[in-house]
Amino acid sequence: MAVYEVEPLKDETRWSELLRVQPMSSVFHTRAWLEALSATYGYEVRALTTTKPGQALKNGLVFCRVKSWLTGSRTVSLPFSDHCQPLVDNAADLTVLVRALEQDVSSRSSKYCELRPVAGLGGDISQEMGLAESAVFCLHTLDLRRSEEELYRSFHKSCIQRKVERAEREGLCLQQGRSETELNMFYNLLLLTRRRHQLPPQPLTWFRNLIKSFGDGLRIQLALKDGRPIASILTLEHKNSVVYKYGCSDAEFHNLGGMPFLFWHAIRRAKERGAEVFDFGRSEIDNPGLISFKDNWRGTRSNLVYYRHPSPLPQIGKKSNAEAARRTLSLMPDFCLKIAGRLLYRHVG
């Protein structure tokens, strides 16, 4: 079966129609997300399909070619995306597209290709395609097809309901938008949070490009105490889902319940616009605190498995090197931390 390469950012009509009819399409397949990846990091965005040129796309496997002198060239579907399901209707087409991707990687002498499906491929299928598990995360989603009252009653009483009520008693105010004002307040909180986690912040340009590309489909929500931003989340919208992508806060005010307050308002707004799913995003397996927080919203937790070809090599000594780098980052002044983010992120997608 012949396989063709297309450019989603140029072949916009066919790509948009595929996303419209494909039930597994997500915010990470959209032109807005792909456009922001390309504009910020210079990634080459492509997709493989078995559909002949000029015909309506019946399937697609979207990916980015990441070229890096620091971390090596590779193909990822997709960088910085929690998940990216191959848009195919049957195992036969999936096998054809994955093998074509593997051949492309081999011909270009890239390190590997990585797939991030939201629906696991299963051991037999992944082995048949020459894929090996490279990472496992938790994914939490909440079904919004219930009344607001039913949803609220289902949340953990102590960890969610009481914290939302505490936030309201404390007089937290909600501010929403995507102006430069909201972005700067969000980014200042992000810098605090990333320092806490000993990581550099994503480049400010990344968020500006997301805002430019998504327009009304992106929203920054801020919790303010006496006019001071203390927590913020950024959500993205696509079809019948709202995706939580970024969150940040000032640890000094965690006891006021700012994050539960924001998530509850985001869930209510998602219902108002007719969304059926709220996607809480992926969580690291070794982050039990975050997993527990998302569990308390009483949604569905599933495993999110990433796959690579060829199989990933053992990470000998890399963990200790990463820990040393993180300690160094945590000691940097803000302007150095921002520079580190601008320089490093395009190499790690």
N, C-alpha and C positions, 0 to 999 in steps of 0.2 A: 504494500500500500504506500503510495507516494505521500511525503510529508512536505509542507510548505512553511516558510518563515514569513511572518507578517509583522508590521510595526503598528501596535495598537494606537500610538499617539498620532500616526498619520492616517491609518485605516480606521478612522473614528466611527464612521457610520456602521460598518460591519461589526466592529468590536462592541459598540454600545448596544446593538441589537442582540448580540450573543448574551450580554449581561442581562438584558431585559427578559429574555426567555429562559435563561438558565437559573433554576431554583437555588443552586449552590453558589451563585456569584455573591461576592461580599464587597465591602467598602475597599478592600485591598486590591480588588481587580479594576477599580474604576479609573477612568482617565485622570481624575483629580489626583488620586494617590500616585499613579505612575508619573504624572507630570511633575509633581513635587519631588519625587525621587530623582528624576532626570535633571530637573533644574538645580537642585541643591547639591547633589553628589556627582553629577555627570555620568550616571549609569546609562548603559545602552539597554533600552527596553525593547524586548522582542517577544513573540509568541509563536509556538508551533501548532499547526493544524493539519488535518487530513483533507480539508476543504480546498478545492481548486480556486485559483484567483478569479475574482468576479462573481463568485457565488456566495450566498449568505452563509456565514460561518456556522458549522454544526458542532464544533468543539474548539478548544484552545488550551494550551499550556503556556502561561505567561511567565517570563523570567527576566532577570537583569544580568547582564555581563558586568561583573565587578573587576575592574583592572587596578591592581595595587602593587606597587613595588615593595610595600611594607609587609603585607599579609598574603601576597600571592593572588593571582587571578583565579576567579571561580565564577560559577553560574548559580544564582540563587533565585528561588521562586517562593517568596520575594524578600529582598532585604528589608529589615526593620518592620516586617509585617508579622503579626501574631500568627496568622494562618493564611494559606492561599490554596484553596482546593483546585486541583486540575478540573477544568470544565469539560468533562466528557460524560457520556451516557452509558458506556459499557467498558468492561475490562480489556477487551481486544484493542479498542482505540487508545486506551490509556497505555497499554504495553507498547504500542507502536510509537506513541509520542515520547514516552520516557526513554526508549531505546534510541530514538533519534537524538534526543537531548544528550544522552551519554556519548553517542558518536561525535556530536558537535564538540563536547568538552574535550574528548580525546584528540580530535583533529586540531584543536587550538592549544593543546598542551596545558590546559587549565588544571588546577589542583583537584577540583571535584565539582559536582552539581549537587544541590540540596533542594529537596521538596518539603513543603510545610503544609500538608493537607489537614483539613479540619476533621475529615473522616479517615481514620486509620486504614492503611492499605491491607493489613493483615500479614502474618508471617509468610504464608505460601505465595501470595501475590508479590510481595516485596522481594522475596528471594528469587522468584522467577524473573523479575526485572533487574536483578543484580543490585538491589538497594539494601542498605543496612541502617538500622536505627542509629541516629547520631545524637538525639536529645529527646527528653520527655518533659513536658510541662503540664500544668493543670489549666483547664479552660472552664470558666463558669458562665452560664447563660441563665437568664430569667425569662420565663414565659409571661408575657404581659396581657394575655387574653383572659384576664379576670378583672373584677372591679377594683378600683383603687383601695377601697376598704378591705377587700379580701386579701389583696397583696400586702397591705400594711400589717394586718393581723397575723400573716404568715411569717413575718420577720422575727428574728430572735428578740425576745422581749427586753432582756438586759443589754445586749450588745448593740442593738440597732434602735428599737423603739424608744427606749429610755434616753439614748444619746441624741436622737432627733428631738425629743421633747426638751432635753437639757439645752440644746442649741437654741431652740425657740424661746425658752425662759431667759437665756442669756442675751436675747435680743440680737442674734446674728442676722445680718442682712444679706440678701442675695443680689449679686450684680452679674448680669449676663451680657455677652456681646463678643465681638471679635475686632474691636478697634485697637489702635496702637496703645491706648490707655489700658485696656483689659490685658492685652498681650504683655505689656511691661510688668504689670502686677503679677501675672501668672509666671513670667520668666524669673522674676526676683525670688518667688517662692520655689521655683524649680531649682534654682541655684543653691538655695538652702538645703533642699532635699537631696540633691545629687552629692553635695558635700558630705551630708550625713551618711550617705551610702558609699562614700569614697569613690565617686565616679564623676567624670566631667559632664557638664550639661550638653544636650544637643544644641547645635548651632541655632542662634536666633533666626538666621535665614531660613532654616527648615520650617519653622512655625509660620514665618511670613509667607513662604511659598504654599504651605497648606491652606492658610487663610485665603490667599489669592485664588488657589485652584478650587477649593470647596465652596467658597462663598457661604450661602445660607446653610449649607450642609455641615458646617463646623460651628461649634459653640464653646466658648470659654465661660465657665461658671465660677464665681468667686464668693467665698463666705467672708464677710467683713464684720469685725468687732470694733465698734466705735470708730468706724471709718478705716480701720486698718485691715488689710488683707491677711487672713490667717490660713486659708486653704483654698485650693483651686483644682478643678478637673477640666479636661478638654475631651469633648465627644465628637464623633463623626457619624453621619447619617447616610444610609443607603437602603433604598427600597423599604422593606418592612422591619429594618433593624436599626438600633442605635448602638454604637460601639464606644465604650470607654477606652481611651488610648493613653492619656497621660494624667497623672495626678501629683500634687505636691502640697506641702503644708509647712507651717511654722510649728516646730515641736513644742515650743513654749505654751501653745494654746490647744494642744491635743485634747485636754480634758473637757473642752467646750463642745466637742462633738461636731466639729466643722465638716469632716469628711462624710459621716453618715447623713448629715444635713444636706450636703451637696448631691450625694447619690440619690437620696429620696426625691429631691426636686428634679434631678435629671430623669428619673424613672417616671415621675408624674408628667413631665413635659413629653417624654417619648410616647406615653399613652395618649396624650392630647393630640399628637400628630398622627396617630393611627399605627404606630409601630407595634409589632407583635413580639419582638425579642429585644432584650437588653443584654448586650455582650459585655461582660466585665473584663474581658481580656485574659491574657495568659499570665500564669504565675510560676515562678521557679519552684521546683519540687522541694528545694532546701530552704524555702521561705514559709515556714508553717504559720507565722503570724498573718501574712497576707492571705494565705489560703483559708485560714480560719475566719478572717474578716469577710471574705467573699462567701464562705459557707453559710454565714449568719443571715444572708439574704434569702436563704432557702430556695435557691434555684437548682440547676443541674450542674454537677461537676463531672467532667470527662477528661480523659488523657489526650494530650495533644502531642503526637509523635512526629518528629522530623526524621527524614531519611536522606542518606547520601550515597553517592557512587563516585569513586570507589569507597570502600569502608573506611571510616575515620581511623587514624592511627592513635595508639595509646598516648595520652597527654602526660608523658613523663616530665616532671619538673615544672610544667607550665603553671600549675596551681600556685606554687610558692612564688613564682615570678610575678603572677598576676596580683597576689596579695601584697607583694612589695611595691608594685606600681601603684596600687590603690592607696597604700599608706602615704606614698609620696604625693599623690594627687590631693589627698585630704589636707596637706600642709600648704598647698599653694594659695596665694592670694586670689581674689575673685577674677581679676583680669587675666591671670595666667590660666586659671581653670577654664575660662571661656575660650581662650586661644587653643588650649589642649582639645576642647570639644570640636572647634572648627577644623583643626588639623587631623584629628584621629577618626572621626565618625565615618568618613567616606571609605576608610580602609577596613571597617569592622562590620559592615552591613551583611 
